[in-house]
Amino acid sequence: MESEAGLLALKEMSSQGTPVEIIEGDGDNTLIARLKSQCGLSVVKRLDKNHCVKNIIKTLYDLRNSKVVKISNQIIQHLSKCIKYIFSKNQGDKEGMRENLVALVPHQFGDHSKCHGRFCGYKRKPNETYVHRSLRYKVPLQDPLLRQSLDDIFAPIIAKSASYIELGSSQACEHANRETCLRVPKHLHYGESESLDFRVKATATFINEGRKYLSEVK
């Protein structure tokens, strides 16, 4: 359904002379394939940062729920913070992105051989006792089974690290969807209502002009 809506939107934009070169979204390439096969359009796909982070965090919670190894919410929250930091600080830096992702798991277990001073306090101040402030008891993790599980999770992420150096954001689209749902609730049927068009256009006007459009309606 999403690919169908995207296809219709891009066809309309193309017919109006609006060029589309980049699409931001999740890892689903269905729309890209349909644009190329049905419209002859070749566009660049940028992964959405929030989707990427959420997918990784979901994998970590799945690991916790599997009960194969013990991993606390505190550890997951700490890793998610590190992932967000790595993604934010290495935009446009292919080598830096890969190096930081490679060092992420070993760093949590006290292995700083792959770390860089830019991100690792141990490397910046080797003569001082380093503490993991966000981990329990402020000490590195110890469980070898947990490390192996985390290595397995991050191996495919490291393998495609180059795809994370130009992340986009679909936040504006998510915001538009939410505003539309406020005026056209999904649990109510507006598909055959004459008010549907006005409700959607009111949403677009609100996003583009702000609340002041209400006082200008005559």
N, C-alpha and C positions, 0 to 999 in steps of 0.2 A: 504493500500500500504506500509506504514512504517513497519507494522508487518511482511508483506511478505518479504520485503528486509532484515529485521533483522533476520528472520528465515533462509533465504538462507545464510546470512553471518555467522551465528553461526553454521549451518550445515557444511559449508566449513571449519571453524576454528576447529570444533570438528574432522572432518575427517583428518585434518593435525596434530592432537595431541595437539592442543592449548586449555587448559582448560579455561572455562568461569564460574566464580562464581558470579560476580556482574554486573548488568546492570544499567546504569544511564539514566534517562529520565523523561518524564512527568508522570502524574498519570494514563495513559492508560495502563492497564494490559493485553491487548490482546496478546502481544508478549509472556508474561510469560505463559499465558494459552496454547498457541499454542506450545511452547517449551516443556511443560510438557506432553501434549496430543499426540503430533506427534513425539517427539524425546526422551521423557522420561528424559528430563533435568530439574533439579530443581535449579534455580538461584535466587539470592537475588536482589530485585529491590530497588534502591536508587532514591529518588526524586531529580530532578534537582533544584538547588537553584533559578536560574533565572526564571524558569517556575513557581515555587511556588510564588515568589514575584510578578511576572507579573499577575498571576491569582488573587491575592488579590487586587492589584492596579486596575485591570480591574473591579472588583466588586465595588470598591469605586467610580470609574468613572461612572459606571452604576447607582449607587445611586444618583450621582450628576445629571446625565442626566434624571433620572426619575422625578426630581423636587419635590419629596415627602418631602424632607428636604433640607435645604440650607447647602451645603458643598463646600468650595472654593478649588481651585487648591492648594493654600498654605497649607491647612489642609491635603489634600491628599499627597502632596509631603513630608510633615512632618511625616505623618504616615508611608509612604513607607520607609523613612530613618530609623525610629524606628524599623520597621519590619526587615529590612536588618541587623541592629545592633543586634537585638535579635537573629536572626538566626545565625549570625557569632560568637557571643560570647558564645553561649550555645551548641555548637557542642559536643556531648558526655555527656551532662548534662540533663538528662530527667526531673528532678525536677526543675532545673533552667529554662529550656525552658517553662514549664507549668506556673511557677510562674510569669515569665516576660510577657507572653502572657495574663495572667489573669489581670495583673496590667496595661497593655497598655492603654486600654480605660479609666478606672477610673483616671489614671494619667493626661490625657488631660483635665479632668474636675475638677481638683484640689483635687481629692480624692487620697491621698497617703497612705492609710491604708494598701494596698497590695503591696506597692513598697519596694524595697531593696536599701540600700545605694550604692550598686555597680553601679546602673543605675540611681538613683534618687537624684538630687541635694538637694531637700527638706529634704530627709532623712539624707544626709551627713551633712548638715548645717541647722538644725531645728531652730536656733536662728536668721537666716537671712531671709529677705524677698525673697521668691523664685519667679522668673519670667520665663515664658515660652518664651524663646528667639525666637523660630521658629514660634510662633503663633501671630496672629494679635493683636496689642496693648500690646503684651507680657503678656497677662492675660489668665487664663484657659477658656475653652469653657463653654457655659452656656445652650445651647439649649437641653432640656430634650428629644425632639423627635429625635434629632441627636444622642444623647447617646444611646437611645433605638435601633436605626437603626444600630449603630456601634456594640452594644452588640450582635445583631442578626447576623451580618456578622462574628464576631470573635468567636461566640459560637462553630460552627463546627471546626474551626481552633484550638481552645483550646482543643476540644474533641480528636483530633488526633495529639496532640502536640508531642507525642512520635515518630511519623513518620518524624519529622523534625530534630531529633538530629544527624542524619548521612546523611546529604545532599551531593549530588554529583554535578558534573558540566559537562555539555555536550558542553562546550565552544569549546573544541578541535574538536568535531564533527561538530559544527556549522561553525567553521573556515574552515574545510575541504570542507563542502558544498559550502561555498562562493567561495573558490579558484577554485573549480570545475566549478561553474557557470560562472566564469570569462573566462574559457577556453572552456566551453560547454554551451553557453547561452541557457536558457530555451525557448526563443522565436524562436530559430532556430532548425531545425530538423536534429540532428546528429545520430539518432538511426540506420539509414541504411548506415552511412558513414564509410569508412575504417579508417578515422582519429579519430573516437571516442575513440578507445582503446589507441591510442597514447596520446590523450588529457588527458584522465583520469590518465594514467601512468605518464605523465608529471606533473600533479598535485601532485600525491603521491611522486614523486621524489623531487619536490620543497619543500613540507612540511617536508620531512625527511632529505634532504641534503642542502636546501637553494638555493639561486640563482646561486651559484657557479657551479651547475650541467650544466648550459648552456654552460660554457666554456669547459666542459669536453665531450660534445656530439661530436661524430666524424661521 
